[in-house]
Amino acid sequence: MKYEWRKQEKNLYGVKQTPIIVEVPKQKFILVKGKGNPNEVD
């Protein structure tokens, strides 16, 4: 099942007419570490 972040998090990512302060909830993420250009051969 695909997570539709634009629909689920409209209050965080939607375009506003005037600037506002938004509280961002705690979220999980993945970090991938590496070196070099991924487009070049080693």
mmCIF file as Biopython writes it, N, C-alpha, C and O atoms, coordinates in Angstrom:
data_model
#
loop_
_atom_site.group_PDB
_atom_site.id
_atom_site.type_symbol
_atom_site.label_atom_id
_atom_site.label_alt_id
_atom_site.label_comp_id
_atom_site.label_asym_id
_atom_site.label_entity_id
_atom_site.label_seq_id
_atom_site.pdbx_PDB_ins_code
_atom_site.Cartn_x
_atom_site.Cartn_y
_atom_site.Cartn_z
_atom_site.occupancy
_atom_site.B_iso_or_equiv
_atom_site.auth_seq_id
_atom_site.auth_asym_id
_atom_site.pdbx_PDB_model_num
ATOM 1   N N  . MET A ? 1  ? 0.843  -1.179 0.000   1.0 0.0 1  A 1 
ATOM 2   C CA . MET A ? 1  ? 0.000  0.000  0.000   1.0 0.0 1  A 1 
ATOM 3   C C  . MET A ? 1  ? 0.889  1.243  0.000   1.0 0.0 1  A 1 
ATOM 4   O O  . MET A ? 1  ? 1.799  1.368  0.820   1.0 0.0 1  A 1 
ATOM 5   N N  . LYS A ? 2  ? 0.620  2.137  -0.907  1.0 0.0 2  A 1 
ATOM 6   C CA . LYS A ? 2  ? 1.392  3.361  -1.039  1.0 0.0 2  A 1 
ATOM 7   C C  . LYS A ? 2  ? 0.888  4.406  -0.039  1.0 0.0 2  A 1 
ATOM 8   O O  . LYS A ? 2  ? -0.319 4.562  0.146   1.0 0.0 2  A 1 
ATOM 9   N N  . TYR A ? 3  ? 1.815  5.114  0.599   1.0 0.0 3  A 1 
ATOM 10  C CA . TYR A ? 3  ? 1.452  6.171  1.547   1.0 0.0 3  A 1 
ATOM 11  C C  . TYR A ? 3  ? 1.347  7.490  0.791   1.0 0.0 3  A 1 
ATOM 12  O O  . TYR A ? 3  ? 2.342  7.982  0.259   1.0 0.0 3  A 1 
ATOM 13  N N  . GLU A ? 4  ? 0.171  8.051  0.741   1.0 0.0 4  A 1 
ATOM 14  C CA . GLU A ? 4  ? -0.071 9.310  0.036   1.0 0.0 4  A 1 
ATOM 15  C C  . GLU A ? 4  ? 0.221  10.479 0.974   1.0 0.0 4  A 1 
ATOM 16  O O  . GLU A ? 4  ? -0.697 11.024 1.586   1.0 0.0 4  A 1 
ATOM 17  N N  . TRP A ? 5  ? 1.494  10.870 1.092   1.0 0.0 5  A 1 
ATOM 18  C CA . TRP A ? 5  ? 1.876  11.896 2.055   1.0 0.0 5  A 1 
ATOM 19  C C  . TRP A ? 5  ? 1.262  13.251 1.730   1.0 0.0 5  A 1 
ATOM 20  O O  . TRP A ? 5  ? 0.990  14.032 2.642   1.0 0.0 5  A 1 
ATOM 21  N N  . ARG A ? 6  ? 1.042  13.543 0.479   1.0 0.0 6  A 1 
ATOM 22  C CA . ARG A ? 6  ? 0.427  14.831 0.130   1.0 0.0 6  A 1 
ATOM 23  C C  . ARG A ? 6  ? -1.012 14.920 0.615   1.0 0.0 6  A 1 
ATOM 24  O O  . ARG A ? 6  ? -1.488 15.999 0.966   1.0 0.0 6  A 1 
ATOM 25  N N  . LYS A ? 7  ? -1.702 13.792 0.634   1.0 0.0 7  A 1 
ATOM 26  C CA . LYS A ? 7  ? -3.085 13.778 1.116   1.0 0.0 7  A 1 
ATOM 27  C C  . LYS A ? 7  ? -3.132 13.671 2.633   1.0 0.0 7  A 1 
ATOM 28  O O  . LYS A ? 7  ? -3.968 14.312 3.270   1.0 0.0 7  A 1 
ATOM 29  N N  . GLN A ? 8  ? -2.246 12.869 3.225   1.0 0.0 8  A 1 
ATOM 30  C CA . GLN A ? 8  ? -2.270 12.623 4.667   1.0 0.0 8  A 1 
ATOM 31  C C  . GLN A ? 8  ? -1.721 13.800 5.475   1.0 0.0 8  A 1 
ATOM 32  O O  . GLN A ? 8  ? -2.187 14.058 6.585   1.0 0.0 8  A 1 
ATOM 33  N N  . GLU A ? 9  ? -0.751 14.505 4.936   1.0 0.0 9  A 1 
ATOM 34  C CA . GLU A ? 9  ? -0.070 15.579 5.676   1.0 0.0 9  A 1 
ATOM 35  C C  . GLU A ? 9  ? -0.289 16.944 5.026   1.0 0.0 9  A 1 
ATOM 36  O O  . GLU A ? 9  ? 0.658  17.720 4.901   1.0 0.0 9  A 1 
ATOM 37  N N  . LYS A ? 10 ? -1.500 17.247 4.617   1.0 0.0 10 A 1 
ATOM 38  C CA . LYS A ? 10 ? -1.795 18.525 3.952   1.0 0.0 10 A 1 
ATOM 39  C C  . LYS A ? 10 ? -1.396 19.720 4.803   1.0 0.0 10 A 1 
ATOM 40  O O  . LYS A ? 10 ? -0.912 20.724 4.281   1.0 0.0 10 A 1 
ATOM 41  N N  . ASN A ? 11 ? -1.598 19.615 6.110   1.0 0.0 11 A 1 
ATOM 42  C CA . ASN A ? 11 ? -1.285 20.745 6.994   1.0 0.0 11 A 1 
ATOM 43  C C  . ASN A ? 11 ? 0.213  21.040 7.048   1.0 0.0 11 A 1 
ATOM 44  O O  . ASN A ? 11 ? 0.599  22.160 7.380   1.0 0.0 11 A 1 
ATOM 45  N N  . LEU A ? 12 ? 1.070  20.059 6.730   1.0 0.0 12 A 1 
ATOM 46  C CA . LEU A ? 12 ? 2.515  20.278 6.756   1.0 0.0 12 A 1 
ATOM 47  C C  . LEU A ? 12 ? 3.067  20.732 5.408   1.0 0.0 12 A 1 
ATOM 48  O O  . LEU A ? 12 ? 3.938  21.601 5.361   1.0 0.0 12 A 1 
ATOM 49  N N  . TYR A ? 13 ? 2.574  20.159 4.317   1.0 0.0 13 A 1 
ATOM 50  C CA . TYR A ? 13 ? 3.186  20.361 3.011   1.0 0.0 13 A 1 
ATOM 51  C C  . TYR A ? 13 ? 2.360  21.193 2.047   1.0 0.0 13 A 1 
ATOM 52  O O  . TYR A ? 13 ? 2.834  21.521 0.959   1.0 0.0 13 A 1 
ATOM 53  N N  . GLY A ? 14 ? 1.151  21.538 2.414   1.0 0.0 14 A 1 
ATOM 54  C CA . GLY A ? 14 ? 0.296  22.315 1.522   1.0 0.0 14 A 1 
ATOM 55  C C  . GLY A ? 14 ? 0.769  23.758 1.395   1.0 0.0 14 A 1 
ATOM 56  O O  . GLY A ? 14 ? 1.430  24.284 2.291   1.0 0.0 14 A 1 
ATOM 57  N N  . VAL A ? 15 ? 0.427  24.392 0.277   1.0 0.0 15 A 1 
ATOM 58  C CA . VAL A ? 15 ? 0.797  25.786 0.033   1.0 0.0 15 A 1 
ATOM 59  C C  . VAL A ? 15 ? -0.160 26.686 0.807   1.0 0.0 15 A 1 
ATOM 60  O O  . VAL A ? 15 ? -1.375 26.491 0.778   1.0 0.0 15 A 1 
ATOM 61  N N  . LYS A ? 16 ? 0.404  27.672 1.500   1.0 0.0 16 A 1 
ATOM 62  C CA . LYS A ? 16 ? -0.390 28.611 2.294   1.0 0.0 16 A 1 
ATOM 63  C C  . LYS A ? 16 ? -0.308 30.007 1.673   1.0 0.0 16 A 1 
ATOM 64  O O  . LYS A ? 16 ? 0.689  30.351 1.038   1.0 0.0 16 A 1 
ATOM 65  N N  . GLN A ? 17 ? -1.345 30.797 1.855   1.0 0.0 17 A 1 
ATOM 66  C CA . GLN A ? 17 ? -1.349 32.176 1.365   1.0 0.0 17 A 1 
ATOM 67  C C  . GLN A ? 17 ? -0.499 33.081 2.253   1.0 0.0 17 A 1 
ATOM 68  O O  . GLN A ? 17 ? 0.138  34.017 1.771   1.0 0.0 17 A 1 
ATOM 69  N N  . THR A ? 18 ? -0.494 32.791 3.561   1.0 0.0 18 A 1 
ATOM 70  C CA . THR A ? 18 ? 0.300  33.584 4.496   1.0 0.0 18 A 1 
ATOM 71  C C  . THR A ? 18 ? 1.202  32.647 5.293   1.0 0.0 18 A 1 
ATOM 72  O O  . THR A ? 18 ? 0.840  31.493 5.522   1.0 0.0 18 A 1 
ATOM 73  N N  . PRO A ? 19 ? 2.361  33.121 5.714   1.0 0.0 19 A 1 
ATOM 74  C CA . PRO A ? 19 ? 3.260  32.280 6.508   1.0 0.0 19 A 1 
ATOM 75  C C  . PRO A ? 19 ? 2.639  31.924 7.859   1.0 0.0 19 A 1 
ATOM 76  O O  . PRO A ? 19 ? 2.013  32.768 8.500   1.0 0.0 19 A 1 
ATOM 77  N N  . ILE A ? 20 ? 2.814  30.678 8.286   1.0 0.0 20 A 1 
ATOM 78  C CA . ILE A ? 20 ? 2.333  30.230 9.590   1.0 0.0 20 A 1 
ATOM 79  C C  . ILE A ? 20 ? 3.385  29.336 10.233  1.0 0.0 20 A 1 
ATOM 80  O O  . ILE A ? 20 ? 4.262  28.806 9.551   1.0 0.0 20 A 1 
ATOM 81  N N  . ILE A ? 21 ? 3.295  29.176 11.534  1.0 0.0 21 A 1 
ATOM 82  C CA . ILE A ? 21 ? 4.178  28.267 12.259  1.0 0.0 21 A 1 
ATOM 83  C C  . ILE A ? 21 ? 3.478  26.917 12.343  1.0 0.0 21 A 1 
ATOM 84  O O  . ILE A ? 21 ? 2.323  26.833 12.760  1.0 0.0 21 A 1 
ATOM 85  N N  . VAL A ? 22 ? 4.188  25.860 11.941  1.0 0.0 22 A 1 
ATOM 86  C CA . VAL A ? 22 ? 3.614  24.515 11.905  1.0 0.0 22 A 1 
ATOM 87  C C  . VAL A ? 22 ? 4.400  23.624 12.848  1.0 0.0 22 A 1 
ATOM 88  O O  . VAL A ? 22 ? 5.631  23.625 12.818  1.0 0.0 22 A 1 
ATOM 89  N N  . GLU A ? 23 ? 3.704  22.862 13.688  1.0 0.0 23 A 1 
ATOM 90  C CA . GLU A ? 23 ? 4.366  21.869 14.539  1.0 0.0 23 A 1 
ATOM 91  C C  . GLU A ? 23 ? 4.478  20.567 13.765  1.0 0.0 23 A 1 
ATOM 92  O O  . GLU A ? 23 ? 3.476  19.994 13.338  1.0 0.0 23 A 1 
ATOM 93  N N  . VAL A ? 24 ? 5.715  20.107 13.591  1.0 0.0 24 A 1 
ATOM 94  C CA . VAL A ? 24 ? 5.958  18.872 12.846  1.0 0.0 24 A 1 
ATOM 95  C C  . VAL A ? 24 ? 6.056  17.723 13.843  1.0 0.0 24 A 1 
ATOM 96  O O  . VAL A ? 24 ? 6.882  17.771 14.755  1.0 0.0 24 A 1 
ATOM 97  N N  . PRO A ? 25 ? 5.225  16.686 13.686  1.0 0.0 25 A 1 
ATOM 98  C CA . PRO A ? 25 ? 5.273  15.551 14.613  1.0 0.0 25 A 1 
ATOM 99  C C  . PRO A ? 25 ? 6.530  14.710 14.402  1.0 0.0 25 A 1 
ATOM 100 O O  . PRO A ? 25 ? 7.170  14.782 13.353  1.0 0.0 25 A 1 
ATOM 101 N N  . LYS A ? 26 ? 6.869  13.917 15.407  1.0 0.0 26 A 1 
ATOM 102 C CA . LYS A ? 26 ? 8.008  13.018 15.324  1.0 0.0 26 A 1 
ATOM 103 C C  . LYS A ? 26 ? 7.770  12.027 14.186  1.0 0.0 26 A 1 
ATOM 104 O O  . LYS A ? 26 ? 6.683  11.463 14.067  1.0 0.0 26 A 1 
ATOM 105 N N  . GLN A ? 27 ? 8.803  11.815 13.340  1.0 0.0 27 A 1 
ATOM 106 C CA . GLN A ? 27 ? 8.664  10.919 12.195  1.0 0.0 27 A 1 
ATOM 107 C C  . GLN A ? 27 ? 9.854  9.975  12.115  1.0 0.0 27 A 1 
ATOM 108 O O  . GLN A ? 27 ? 10.944 10.290 12.593  1.0 0.0 27 A 1 
ATOM 109 N N  . LYS A ? 28 ? 9.637  8.825  11.509  1.0 0.0 28 A 1 
ATOM 110 C CA . LYS A ? 28 ? 10.712 7.863  11.290  1.0 0.0 28 A 1 
ATOM 111 C C  . LYS A ? 28 ? 11.302 8.089  9.908   1.0 0.0 28 A 1 
ATOM 112 O O  . LYS A ? 28 ? 10.609 8.533  8.993   1.0 0.0 28 A 1 
ATOM 113 N N  . PHE A ? 29 ? 12.596 7.781  9.760   1.0 0.0 29 A 1 
ATOM 114 C CA . PHE A ? 29 ? 13.243 7.925  8.467   1.0 0.0 29 A 1 
ATOM 115 C C  . PHE A ? 29 ? 14.351 6.893  8.333   1.0 0.0 29 A 1 
ATOM 116 O O  . PHE A ? 29 ? 14.743 6.252  9.309   1.0 0.0 29 A 1 
ATOM 117 N N  . ILE A ? 30 ? 14.844 6.742  7.125   1.0 0.0 30 A 1 
ATOM 118 C CA . ILE A ? 30 ? 15.930 5.808  6.830   1.0 0.0 30 A 1 
ATOM 119 C C  . ILE A ? 30 ? 17.114 6.618  6.323   1.0 0.0 30 A 1 
ATOM 120 O O  . ILE A ? 30 ? 16.940 7.550  5.537   1.0 0.0 30 A 1 
ATOM 121 N N  . LEU A ? 31 ? 18.312 6.270  6.765   1.0 0.0 31 A 1 
ATOM 122 C CA . LEU A ? 31 ? 19.531 6.930  6.336   1.0 0.0 31 A 1 
ATOM 123 C C  . LEU A ? 31 ? 20.427 5.903  5.675   1.0 0.0 31 A 1 
ATOM 124 O O  . LEU A ? 31 ? 20.658 4.828  6.229   1.0 0.0 31 A 1 
ATOM 125 N N  . VAL A ? 32 ? 20.934 6.225  4.489   1.0 0.0 32 A 1 
ATOM 126 C CA . VAL A ? 32 ? 21.854 5.340  3.777   1.0 0.0 32 A 1 
ATOM 127 C C  . VAL A ? 32 ? 23.182 6.073  3.661   1.0 0.0 32 A 1 
ATOM 128 O O  . VAL A ? 32 ? 23.252 7.154  3.076   1.0 0.0 32 A 1 
ATOM 129 N N  . LYS A ? 33 ? 24.242 5.479  4.224   1.0 0.0 33 A 1 
ATOM 130 C CA . LYS A ? 33 ? 25.560 6.093  4.169   1.0 0.0 33 A 1 
ATOM 131 C C  . LYS A ? 33 ? 26.359 5.489  3.023   1.0 0.0 33 A 1 
ATOM 132 O O  . LYS A ? 33 ? 26.194 4.317  2.684   1.0 0.0 33 A 1 
ATOM 133 N N  . GLY A ? 34 ? 27.217 6.294  2.440   1.0 0.0 34 A 1 
ATOM 134 C CA . GLY A ? 34 ? 28.057 5.798  1.357   1.0 0.0 34 A 1 
ATOM 135 C C  . GLY A ? 34 ? 29.074 6.847  0.948   1.0 0.0 34 A 1 
ATOM 136 O O  . GLY A ? 34 ? 29.064 7.971  1.450   1.0 0.0 34 A 1 
ATOM 137 N N  . LYS A ? 35 ? 29.944 6.471  0.036   1.0 0.0 35 A 1 
ATOM 138 C CA . LYS A ? 35 ? 30.973 7.375  -0.464  1.0 0.0 35 A 1 
ATOM 139 C C  . LYS A ? 35 ? 30.954 7.377  -1.978  1.0 0.0 35 A 1 
ATOM 140 O O  . LYS A ? 35 ? 30.571 6.393  -2.610  1.0 0.0 35 A 1 
ATOM 141 N N  . GLY A ? 36 ? 31.373 8.496  -2.551  1.0 0.0 36 A 1 
ATOM 142 C CA . GLY A ? 36 ? 31.552 8.569  -3.993  1.0 0.0 36 A 1 
ATOM 143 C C  . GLY A ? 36 ? 30.280 8.846  -4.769  1.0 0.0 36 A 1 
ATOM 144 O O  . GLY A ? 36 ? 29.184 8.945  -4.218  1.0 0.0 36 A 1 
ATOM 145 N N  . ASN A ? 37 ? 30.474 8.965  -6.055  1.0 0.0 37 A 1 
ATOM 146 C CA . ASN A ? 37 ? 29.380 9.231  -6.975  1.0 0.0 37 A 1 
ATOM 147 C C  . ASN A ? 37 ? 28.725 7.911  -7.371  1.0 0.0 37 A 1 
ATOM 148 O O  . ASN A ? 37 ? 29.415 7.031  -7.887  1.0 0.0 37 A 1 
ATOM 149 N N  . PRO A ? 38 ? 27.443 7.740  -7.155  1.0 0.0 38 A 1 
ATOM 150 C CA . PRO A ? 38 ? 26.790 6.474  -7.491  1.0 0.0 38 A 1 
ATOM 151 C C  . PRO A ? 38 ? 26.700 6.226  -8.996  1.0 0.0 38 A 1 
ATOM 152 O O  . PRO A ? 38 ? 26.375 5.119  -9.426  1.0 0.0 38 A 1 
ATOM 153 N N  . ASN A ? 39 ? 26.986 7.249  -9.793  1.0 0.0 39 A 1 
ATOM 154 C CA . ASN A ? 39 ? 26.908 7.110  -11.246 1.0 0.0 39 A 1 
ATOM 155 C C  . ASN A ? 39 ? 28.228 6.692  -11.879 1.0 0.0 39 A 1 
ATOM 156 O O  . ASN A ? 39 ? 28.286 6.487  -13.092 1.0 0.0 39 A 1 
ATOM 157 N N  . GLU A ? 40 ? 29.287 6.562  -11.087 1.0 0.0 40 A 1 
ATOM 158 C CA . GLU A ? 40 ? 30.598 6.170  -11.613 1.0 0.0 40 A 1 
ATOM 159 C C  . GLU A ? 40 ? 30.918 4.732  -11.248 1.0 0.0 40 A 1 
ATOM 160 O O  . GLU A ? 40 ? 30.434 4.211  -10.244 1.0 0.0 40 A 1 
ATOM 161 N N  . VAL A ? 41 ? 31.747 4.090  -12.080 1.0 0.0 41 A 1 
ATOM 162 C CA . VAL A ? 41 ? 32.202 2.728  -11.812 1.0 0.0 41 A 1 
ATOM 163 C C  . VAL A ? 41 ? 33.315 2.791  -10.775 1.0 0.0 41 A 1 
ATOM 164 O O  . VAL A ? 41 ? 34.159 3.686  -10.827 1.0 0.0 41 A 1 
ATOM 165 N N  . ASP A ? 42 ? 33.325 1.843  -9.828  1.0 0.0 42 A 1 
ATOM 166 C CA . ASP A ? 42 ? 34.369 1.821  -8.783  1.0 0.0 42 A 1 
ATOM 167 C C  . ASP A ? 42 ? 35.729 1.540  -9.354  1.0 0.0 42 A 1 
ATOM 168 O O  . ASP A ? 42 ? 36.710 1.487  -8.614  1.0 0.0 42 A 1 
#
